[in-house]
Amino acid sequence: MKRLEMLIKEFCPTGVEYRKLEDCCNILDKKENL
């Protein structure tokens, strides 16, 4: 995780926007009908 923290500090010095995973991608699980 240290490497990820270093990359975030380097490329996103003002921080990153936190979003729910379901807001930015499709999650497929057994509950969802395809």
Secondary structure, DSSP 8 states (H G I E B T S, - for coil): -HHHHHHHHHH-TT------HHHHS----TTS--
